[in-house]
Amino acid sequence: MTAFKTFAVALNGLDGHLIEVEAAVTSQLPGMVIIGLPDTALSEAKQRIKVACHHSGIKLAPRFITLNLSPAELPKNGSGFDLAMAVVATAASGHLNHKSISRAVHIGELGLDGQVRRTRGVLPAVLAAKKSGLSAVLVPSSCLAEAQLVKGIQIVPVATLGEAVAWHRGDFAPHLQQIVEHNTPRTEAEEDMSDVVGNEEAIYALTVAAVGAHHVSMIGPPGTGKSMLARRLPSILPDLDDKDAVEVTSLASVSSSKAIAGLIRRPPIQSPHHSITPAAMVGSGSRRFAPGVISLASRGVLFLDEAPEFRTAALETLRQPLEDGSISLRRANLHIEMPAKFLLIMASNPCPCGFAGSMKKSCTCRGSDLVRYRNRLSGPLLDRVDVHLDIERVAQIWRPLMADDEKGVQGSAAIRARVAGARQRTKKRLRGTPWSSNGEVAGSWLRHPSNIPNPAVMAPIDNAFSKAQLSMRGVDRTLRVAWSLADLEHLPRPSKTNVLMALKLRIGES
């Protein structure tokens, strides 16, 4: 009895693990079994394999075929192992050379007619195949563009099981169209900051937030432009660099049922409904994991409109990701680390009816309702927010609308250029550290004698801390915003003006 071997990839979040797929034929009644901790979808694969082989003109051995997925202790799920198991079963039946299949990774689901279909996570699976050091990876032909985003490994697109078998025999040369590497473009329809009427102070605050990836809370009556400002925040964020673009595109590959056409360069935005569950927020699945909203927003913006209306449990799931930039999830037999480095922006009304403190309309809320509404956003969550804005209703509309272009609100392109320049200065200063933005710098770096501003500049922060207006975390976050203000103004380190402005953005006082 000879055991044949090829390879597939099991995904654990975005991490791919190389799986040995073995097949052996024994002298028993005809049949097939899959072992190695398969889930239901994998256990059903033996029927897909038998029928697909039959329709592809491949005669499997009329004996008992055992398929083993190793390592056995690693959970395996989904239908992405179909192609690998069919190929190794074909080899065990005497139709393929062992040398050819033992150097290749196979990714794809089989249809009953032998068609090779896409499975979720082709991009991270090909990345894992490249890291394994194997020479080739066979993917569904519909995923060619997605797979070719990974350089340094031979990509073999196959439309059918028959083509995969023919390639291993040397009888099939796939047509590799010249794919011009392209990125998801910025569309002209992308919402622009120039659409905002008034609210120049809020636009400036969002610019500072974009520089350092600082979290933002906006409070104001209905119709003051909170949602408009929040939805335009991604338009002033610079394009993603190669590393971040691969991460965001991999997340899209895992979560989308459609093939990815190119690298996603624009920062994503996620705006979930307030009825979202904690599981949908962080990700769910005991065996097959689906990324949550906070991971899909990584390297972009997570916008919570009417934040106090969200479930308390869902909001509290944000606390650890806001601090660490990642989320660690443990299930019964699964441990997953997922990226969650997003910029949070929350929009809230001042009270349930929305008109507390308004000069135009009286508030109809009872005192107890007001307290209950404001307490839905916990102190620990708000303490992790760097910028707190009170958005007021624009007093005059026609003057801003008729303003000259030079005096009106800058468009997103101009603001984005300023943000990109400030971020480059940040990266240059933080070169050699594990951080790339002010919003993630550790307190030990901020308070180091070589980095902390002199006592005269720090005096406003010291005064606020002594009055219990700032926690220790609040001190660090205020310093982070001060550094972003300095980078925006081309300063080598924060000035007292920067510290005062950062303190104003933090606690509303100067």
HELIX and SHEET records of a PDB file:
HELIX    1   1 THR A   40  SER A   43  1                                   4    
HELIX    2   2 ALA A   45  HIS A   55  1                                  11    
HELIX    3   3 ASP A   82  ALA A   92  1                                  11    
HELIX    4   4 HIS A   98  ILE A  101  1                                   4    
HELIX    5   5 VAL A  122  SER A  132  1                                  11    
HELIX    6   6 SER A  141  CYS A  143  5                                   3    
HELIX    7   7 LEU A  144  ALA A  147  1                                   4    
HELIX    8   8 LEU A  161  ARG A  169  1                                   9    
HELIX    9   9 MET A  193  ASP A  195  5                                   3    
HELIX   10  10 GLU A  200  GLY A  212  1                                  13    
HELIX   11  11 LYS A  226  ARG A  232  1                                   7    
HELIX   12  12 LEU A  233  ILE A  236  5                                   4    
HELIX   13  13 ASP A  242  SER A  255  1                                  14    
HELIX   14  14 PRO A  278  VAL A  282  1                                   5    
HELIX   15  15 VAL A  293  LEU A  296  1                                   4    
HELIX   16  16 ALA A  307  GLU A  309  5                                   3    
HELIX   17  17 THR A  312  GLU A  316  1                                   5    
HELIX   18  18 ARG A  319  ASP A  324  1                                   6    
HELIX   19  19 GLY A  367  ARG A  374  1                                   8    
HELIX   20  20 GLY A  379  LEU A  382  1                                   4    
HELIX   21  21 TRP A  398  LEU A  401  1                                   4    
HELIX   22  22 SER A  412  ARG A  429  1                                  18    
HELIX   23  23 ASN A  438  GLU A  440  5                                   3    
HELIX   24  24 GLY A  443  LEU A  446  1                                   4    
HELIX   25  25 PRO A  455  SER A  466  1                                  12    
HELIX   26  26 MET A  472  LEU A  488  1                                  17    
HELIX   27  27 LYS A  496  ILE A  507  1                                  12    
SHEET    1   A 4 PHE A   4  ASN A  12  0                                        
SHEET    2   A 4 ASP A  15  THR A  26 -1                                        
SHEET    3   A 4 PHE A  64  SER A  70 -1                                        
SHEET    4   A 4 GLY A  31  ILE A  35  1                                        
SHEET    1   B 3 ALA A 104  HIS A 106  0                                        
SHEET    2   B 3 ALA A 136  PRO A 140  1                                        
SHEET    3   B 3 GLN A 154  VAL A 158  1                                        
SHEET    1   C 2 GLU A 109  LEU A 110  0                                        
SHEET    2   C 2 VAL A 116  ARG A 117 -1                                        
SHEET    1   D 2 ASN A 183  THR A 184  0                                        
SHEET    2   D 2 LEU A 263  ILE A 264  1                                        
SHEET    1   E 5 ILE A 269  GLN A 270  0                                        
SHEET    2   E 5 VAL A 301  ASP A 305  1                                        
SHEET    3   E 5 LEU A 343  SER A 348  1                                        
SHEET    4   E 5 VAL A 216  ILE A 219  1                                        
SHEET    5   E 5 VAL A 387  ASP A 390  1                                        
SHEET    1   F 2 GLY A 283  SER A 284  0                                        
SHEET    2   F 2 ALA A 290  PRO A 291 -1                                        
SHEET    1   G 2 SER A 326  ARG A 331  0                                        
SHEET    2   G 2 LEU A 334  PRO A 339 -1                                        
END                                                                             
